[in-house]
Structure formats: structure tokens, C-alpha cells
Amino acid sequence: QVQLVESGGGLVQAGGSLRLSCAASGRTSRDYAVGWFRQCPGKEREFVAAISRGGVRTSYADSVKGRFTISRDNAKNTVYLQMNTLKSEDTAVYYCAADRRLTGVVITTETGYAYWGQGTQVTVSS
């Protein structure tokens, strides 16, 4: 089992940047594929980005492609989401999720993940 803790959320102006972190504890996180999801009030949780356990493969939602970058540092058991050129519609609670997978697998659906963090709020003011 792995425990996930997100950090790095906050209030930022439109056009600004934030970097979210997802720190894993418990089992070695390098065996896990990781994803970021977000949920706006009154809306379904949606996929944002995902990375394979080795970090070689990534996937992004169309709405964030070119603006967000997912990466990982397995030595630090941490996955990052660098968010640039933020827009008001990026305002949401951001969650990281993890699931034990073979190398090279990226997971873009909620149901593919067994472990979730508690979320971190990102607010983008226009």
C-alpha cells in the first residue's frame, strides 16, 4: 500500500504558474504509475495528466497539453505537476493517484487507480 500527499496548491493570477507535488510513502513508489486529476465544484473529477512508473511515458488531457508537465523523481518518491499559463478554468481541487503497474503503462481513468491523495486546492484569479 502507498500513501499520497499533495502539496503546492494556492492562489495565483491568470497567466501564472504553480508546481504541485505528490509525495508517496509506504511501498516504493517507483513501482507505481501516477496520475493527476482535478475536480471543480459541481463537476465530475477529470483526468489531467499521467506518467508511467519509469517516467518514460506521459499523457495529458487536451485542455492542459502544452501548458502542464508531469514528471517524477523516484529517488524522492515524488511526482510533480508543473502548471504554466494558468487559466481561471484550471481552478479546482487537484488529486494525485497511484497504482502498481508494469513499466511503460500510463493510466488515464479514475477506475485505474487504487490509491488517492486528499487533494490540494488551486485557485486561479482572472
C-alpha positions as CSV (number, residue, x, y, z in Angstrom):
1,Q,0.0,0.0,0.0
2,V,1.1,3.5,-0.7
3,Q,0.1,6.8,0.9
4,L,-0.1,10.0,-1.2
5,V,0.1,13.6,0.0
6,E,-0.3,16.5,-2.4
7,S,1.1,20.0,-1.8
8,G,1.8,23.2,-3.7
9,G,-1.7,24.4,-4.3
10,G,-2.7,28.0,-3.7
11,L,-3.9,31.2,-5.3
12,V,-2.3,32.5,-8.4
13,Q,-3.2,35.1,-11.1
14,A,-4.2,34.0,-14.6
15,G,-1.1,33.5,-16.6
16,G,1.0,32.5,-13.6
17,S,2.5,29.2,-12.6
18,L,2.3,26.6,-9.8
19,R,4.1,23.3,-9.2
20,L,2.2,20.6,-7.4
21,S,3.9,17.8,-5.6
22,C,2.7,14.3,-4.8
23,A,4.8,12.7,-2.2
24,A,4.4,8.9,-1.7
25,S,5.2,6.9,1.4
26,G,4.8,3.2,2.2
27,R,5.8,0.9,-0.6
28,T,8.4,2.0,-3.1
29,S,6.6,4.5,-5.3
30,R,8.8,3.7,-8.3
31,D,6.6,0.6,-8.9
32,Y,3.6,2.8,-9.4
33,A,2.1,4.6,-12.3
34,V,0.8,8.0,-11.2
35,G,-1.9,10.4,-12.4
36,W,-3.2,13.8,-11.6
37,F,-7.0,14.5,-11.7
38,R,-9.0,17.6,-10.8
39,Q,-12.5,18.4,-9.7
40,C,-14.3,21.7,-9.9
41,P,-17.4,22.3,-7.7
42,G,-20.4,20.6,-9.1
43,K,-18.5,18.8,-11.8
44,E,-17.1,15.3,-12.2
45,R,-13.5,14.6,-11.5
46,E,-11.5,14.8,-14.7
47,F,-8.1,13.5,-15.9
48,V,-5.3,15.9,-16.2
49,A,-2.0,14.1,-16.7
50,A,-0.4,10.7,-16.1
51,I,3.1,9.2,-16.0
52,S,4.4,5.7,-16.2
53,R,6.3,4.2,-13.3
54,G,9.7,4.7,-15.1
55,G,8.7,8.2,-16.2
56,V,9.3,7.4,-19.9
57,R,5.6,7.7,-21.0
58,T,3.3,10.5,-20.2
59,S,-0.3,11.5,-21.2
60,Y,-2.2,14.8,-21.0
61,A,-5.7,16.0,-21.3
62,D,-6.2,18.2,-24.3
63,S,-7.2,21.1,-22.1
64,V,-3.7,21.2,-20.5
65,K,-1.5,20.0,-23.2
66,G,1.4,22.4,-23.8
67,R,0.8,24.1,-20.5
68,F,1.2,21.4,-17.9
69,T,4.1,19.0,-17.5
70,I,4.1,15.9,-15.3
71,S,7.4,14.5,-14.1
72,R,8.8,12.3,-11.3
73,D,11.8,11.9,-9.1
74,N,11.8,8.3,-7.9
75,A,14.7,8.9,-5.6
76,K,12.5,11.3,-3.7
77,N,9.3,9.3,-4.2
78,T,7.6,12.4,-5.6
79,V,5.7,13.2,-8.7
80,Y,5.3,16.8,-9.9
81,L,2.8,18.7,-12.0
82,Q,4.2,21.9,-13.4
83,M,1.4,24.2,-14.4
84,N,2.1,27.2,-16.6
85,T,0.0,29.8,-18.2
86,L,-2.8,29.1,-15.8
87,K,-6.4,30.0,-16.6
88,S,-9.4,30.6,-14.5
89,E,-10.9,27.3,-15.7
90,D,-7.9,25.5,-14.1
91,T,-9.4,26.3,-10.7
92,A,-10.1,23.0,-9.0
93,V,-9.1,20.6,-6.3
94,Y,-6.2,18.6,-7.7
95,Y,-5.7,15.0,-6.7
96,C,-2.8,12.6,-7.4
97,A,-3.4,8.9,-7.7
98,A,-1.2,5.8,-7.9
99,D,-1.5,2.2,-8.9
100,R,1.1,-0.6,-9.2
101,R,1.7,-1.2,-12.9
102,L,4.3,-2.6,-15.3
103,T,6.8,-0.4,-16.8
104,G,5.5,1.8,-19.6
105,V,1.9,1.9,-18.6
106,V,0.0,5.2,-18.2
107,I,-3.5,5.2,-16.7
108,T,-5.9,7.9,-17.7
109,T,-9.1,6.8,-16.0
110,E,-10.1,7.1,-12.4
111,T,-11.0,3.5,-12.1
112,G,-7.5,2.5,-12.9
113,Y,-6.1,3.9,-9.7
114,A,-6.3,2.2,-6.3
115,Y,-4.7,4.9,-4.2
116,W,-5.6,8.6,-3.9
117,G,-4.3,11.6,-2.0
118,Q,-6.6,14.1,-0.2
119,G,-6.3,16.8,-2.8
120,T,-4.9,20.4,-2.9
121,Q,-6.8,23.5,-3.9
122,V,-5.7,25.5,-6.9
123,T,-7.4,28.8,-7.5
124,V,-6.7,31.0,-10.5
125,S,-7.9,34.5,-10.4
126,S,-8.7,36.4,-13.6
